[in-house]
């Protein structure tokens, strides 16, 4: 899997987890203190997030970082 494919799969995992929690992108963005367009780009695989950003997303979703990254 190349980097682009990985980021797209990561984004899909974030969408899946966010929707399972019943959160909108706006609600997640407020929970992690990020702008909604940033969450949108993340979910579309358009940005390569830092580990710190991913930890914040995991916390906002109420999951572990390993669960966030488990999207085989």
N, C-alpha and C positions, 0 to 999 in steps of 0.2 A: 504494500500500500504506500503510495507516495504522500508527501506532506499535504497536498491539496485534498486528497481523498480522506486523509485522517481528520483534517479540520472539519470537513463536511459531516463525517460520521460523529465527531464530537458534538457538533451543533445539533444533529438529530437526537443524540442522547440527551442533551440539555432540554430540548423541546419535550421529549418523552417524559423526563422527570418533572419538568415544570408543569406540564398538563396533568400528570398523575397527582400532583399536589393541588391542582385546581387554581394555579396562579396564572395571571396574564403576564405578558412581557413587562408591562408597566409596574405591576406589583413586584415582580422579581427585581426590576431596576431600582425601585425604592428600597427593597430589603437589602440590597448590596451597595447602595449609594453610587449607582452608575446611571448614565443617561440612557433612556430607552433605545436610541439608535445604536448604541454600543451593544446592548443585549441582542438587538436584531441582527447586527453584523456577526456577532458571535454565533448565533443560532444558524446563520446561513453559511458559516464556514469562511467568512470573508476576512477574519482577523486571526492572528496567531497569539492567543492570550498568554500572559505570564503565569507562572505557577501561583503567584499571589492572587491574581485575578481568578484563577480556577478554584483556589481555596475559598475565596469569598462567594463564588457561585455555589459551590458545594454547601457551604454554611447556609446560604440563603434558601437553598432547596431542602435543607435538613438531611443531607446525605453525606457520606464520607467522600473524600477525594478519590479513593479507590473505586467506590461505586460510580462516581461521576465518569471515571475513565474506563469503566468496564463495559465496552460496547462492541465486543467481538462480533 
